[in-house]
């Protein structure tokens, strides 16, 4: 019998090594807060650790009979890898990674894989999930480039047919990422990792600064559309057996921006294959406040907004998700998601949000996003908005629920845009009534005005079902 093995992120806490050694953890991975290549987290979120401390940390990992992988997983280096001056620095950096005893590197850029396999053959290479390996052909290409291990695109985490075929097609070890809460088929993901890569690179002309519009958009969707939380391709501790059945026994637990307690709680849950609590506490992507983002992000606007997140009380009850995974063994989600209410029905049972405070949090996110996309955040269009708009409006809880139901009548690809546009119209209607509270009459007028012609009939039928429009 092959035992499962975990590959776990480190936050550079020395005490984490001792604790992780108690579990079936074979590999830790991490990176300094910035590097010539960059990675998948902005530099301000990670500890500022010296090269000497990194070398000491890796030595202690080895003494506990575990291995260490160094992250070089930004998807773009702004082409400095082809400049002779910076290319020399890149070679020096990889040499240092090898010299301090790293066992492997985690890479996204194909050119770097080829370079490392050619010049640093002692280093094993794991292909990052950021490379989006989502097919047999892509997996074989990366193996041909020299990959020793592959972490598949998380979007295929519940595509058992494709995962099984990839596992059989390559000799590479498949290391499945368990704890990623990104939106399913997220439209921001490619751009997001590019911004994160540049925000963690040593030689960055804009001082590694960025505004995370991707996570703002993501949170608006998750905290207003509960089924999207279940569509995310995380894996429950109880469901590891389904991946073992297709031959996958190596699993990755992310969380290098998280606290030691958070990382250990997640490792313990997956090691015991059971968790009787809120999945938000062991899966990334549902809480910006976990890991101290509201304290570390240099953008004041987003830190003020994040402070309201905890009041939304997002709870994903893992005890109510037994059997949820079975459906995905036969469902083609890429082709059928628009025709299926499976996740929506399960969300009614397992996902809980504060019905009053969650809409307020979403509204604050929308207002901050509007400040960005109208350029007010950058010092332009300063005559807007009014003080009343800045404060935001309250939503009647029942109205907020009906609003979300009606938004579902829009095609999935347009729901995020419709949610922002129609909620803005509803605010305008409430203000015309000199009210600080959005009520039914406001969303009725907003939907009638803001819904494009081809979708008017279905929208009006929806209003009638909720008793908001007479026959």
Buried (B, 14 or more C-beta within 10 A) or exposed (E): EEEBBBBBBBBBBEEBBEBBEEBBBBBBBBBBBBBBBBBBBBBBBBBEBEEEBBBBBBEBBBEEEBBBBBBBBBBBBBEBBEBEEBBEBBBEBBEBBBEBBBBBBBBBBBEBBBBBBEEBEEBBBBBBBBBBBBBBEBBBBBBEBBBBBBBBBBBBBBBBEBBBBBBEBBEBBBBBBBBBBBBBBBBBBEEBBBBBBBBBBBBBEEEBEBBBBBBBBBBBBBBBBBBBBBBBBBBBBBBBEBBBEBEBBBBBBBBBBBBBEBBBBBBBBBBEEEBEBBBBBBBBBBBBEBBBBBEEBEBEBBBEBBBBBBEBBBBBBBEEBEEBBEBBEEBEBEEEBEEEEBBBEBBEEBBBBBBBBBBBBBBBBBBBBBBBEEEBBEEEEEEEBEEEBEEBBBBBBEBBBBBBEBBBBBEEEEBBEBBBBBBBBBBEBBBEEEBEEBBBBBBBBBBBEBBEEEBEEEBBEBBEEBEBBEE
